[in-house]
């Protein structure tokens, strides 16, 4: 047929449609080639640079080209895996990660094709403030440090001691630990992993949900029989202050 040509891909001869984008041919043949920015409805922008292959034409030395930009023609010899191809894909994925370091799809492509992506950043600078304050100040000991692939990670303790106080969230300098109050539940998250879900208690005066049941119980246990307002009333910080002012006024001597 006039619109068909013969090309060689990785040493194997194929008869393919003339003038068709090589990346589409590779996809049709089940030959995996990394790519991100190609769409068949658009003229290739050749932005991601991941779909690089080696191309040899008659009487010409082989050179690397982007398969999204090549149109098939008679006699092309294509190599999809070589040292030069791997090197250029590594450079391409490194450039992409500079712009989008947390993009899951880039890391998945890197893993699939054996490219160097490094560990996916998670926002944590390993300062240990969260672990220390949870242990030394709050006393819950809900967080710990473990080593994975040569790097330290903050994770919840096996005993699940998180009381949902949110102190780790407040002290984290980068926002790697977050909390979310929705309805009557507070979620505590490290990276995007939920490490605690806690029901919230209502303030007895204003009705606002302000603290977790576990946190209030923890405070009561620490204080023992100390004559503190929080031991007798479930009050949010604002109402607790107002209540304390009211008590002081009632106890003040009348002139």
Residue pairs with C-beta under 8 A, 6 or more apart in sequence:
2 18
3 17
3 18
3 19
4 15
4 16
4 17
4 18
5 15
5 16
5 17
5 18
5 72
5 73
5 74
5 75
6 13
6 14
6 15
6 16
6 74
6 75
7 13
7 14
7 16
7 25
7 72
7 73
7 74
7 75
7 76
7 77
7 78
8 14
8 76
8 77
8 78
9 25
9 26
9 29
9 31
9 78
9 80
10 31
10 78
10 79
10 80
10 81
14 25
14 29
16 25
16 72
17 25
17 72
18 72
18 73
18 74
19 71
19 72
19 73
20 71
20 72
21 38
21 40
21 44
21 67
21 68
21 69
21 70
21 71
21 72
22 53
22 67
22 68
22 70
22 71
22 72
22 76
22 78
23 33
23 35
23 38
23 51
23 67
23 68
23 70
24 40
25 72
26 32
26 33
26 53
26 67
26 78
26 80
27 33
31 80
32 112
32 113
33 51
33 53
33 67
33 80
34 50
34 51
34 89
34 93
34 109
34 112
34 113
34 115
35 48
35 50
35 51
35 67
35 68
36 47
36 48
36 50
36 96
36 105
36 106
36 109
37 44
37 45
37 46
37 47
37 48
37 68
38 44
38 51
38 68
44 66
44 68
44 69
46 66
46 68
46 69
48 92
48 96
49 66
49 88
49 91
49 92
49 95
50 89
50 92
50 93
50 96
50 109
51 66
51 67
51 68
52 64
52 65
52 66
52 67
52 85
52 88
52 89
52 92
53 64
53 65
53 66
53 67
53 70
53 78
53 79
53 80
53 85
54 62
54 63
54 64
54 65
54 78
54 79
54 80
54 82
54 84
54 85
55 62
55 63
55 64
55 65
55 70
55 76
55 77
55 78
55 79
56 62
56 63
56 76
56 77
56 79
57 75
57 76
57 77
58 75
62 77
62 79
64 84
64 85
64 88
67 78
67 80
70 76
79 85
86 114
86 115
89 113
89 115
90 115
90 116
93 106
93 109
93 110
93 115
93 116
93 117
94 116
94 117
96 103
96 106
97 103
97 106
97 117
97 118
100 106
101 120
101 121
102 120
102 121
106 117
107 117
107 120
109 115
110 116
110 117
111 117
119 149
119 151
122 153
122 176
122 191
123 174
123 175
123 176
123 191
124 153
124 154
124 174
124 176
124 190
124 191
125 173
125 174
125 176
126 145
126 151
126 152
126 154
127 173
128 145
128 154
129 168
129 171
129 172
129 173
130 143
130 154
130 168
130 171
130 172
130 177
131 143
131 144
131 145
131 154
133 167
133 168
133 171
134 140
134 141
134 142
134 143
134 167
134 168
135 141
135 143
137 167
138 163
138 165
138 167
138 218
139 218
139 222
140 161
140 162
140 163
140 165
140 218
141 157
141 161
142 156
142 157
142 160
142 161
142 162
142 163
142 195
142 196
143 154
143 155
143 156
143 157
143 162
143 168
144 154
144 155
144 156
144 157
145 152
145 153
145 154
145 155
146 152
146 153
146 155
147 153
154 176
154 177
154 190
155 190
155 195
156 162
156 190
156 195
156 196
160 196
162 188
162 195
162 196
162 198
162 214
163 198
163 212
163 214
163 215
163 217
163 218
164 179
164 186
164 188
164 196
164 198
164 212
164 214
164 215
165 211
165 212
165 215
165 218
166 179
166 186
166 188
168 177
168 188
169 177
169 178
169 179
169 188
176 190
176 191
177 188
177 189
177 190
178 188
178 189
179 186
179 187
179 188
179 189
180 186
180 187
180 189
181 200
181 209
184 199
184 200
184 209
185 197
185 198
185 199
185 200
186 196
186 197
186 198
186 200
186 212
187 194
187 196
187 197
187 198
188 194
188 195
188 196
188 198
189 195
198 212
198 213
198 214
198 215
199 212
199 213
200 209
200 210
200 211
200 212
200 213
201 209
201 210
201 211
201 212
201 213
201 216
201 234
202 208
202 209
202 210
202 234
203 209
203 210
203 234
203 235
203 236
203 239
204 233
204 234
204 235
204 239
205 235
205 236
205 239
205 242
205 243
206 236
206 238
206 239
208 236
210 236
210 237
211 234
211 236
216 230
216 234
219 230
220 230
220 231
223 230
223 231
229 235
229 240
229 243
229 244
229 247
230 240
233 240
233 243
235 243
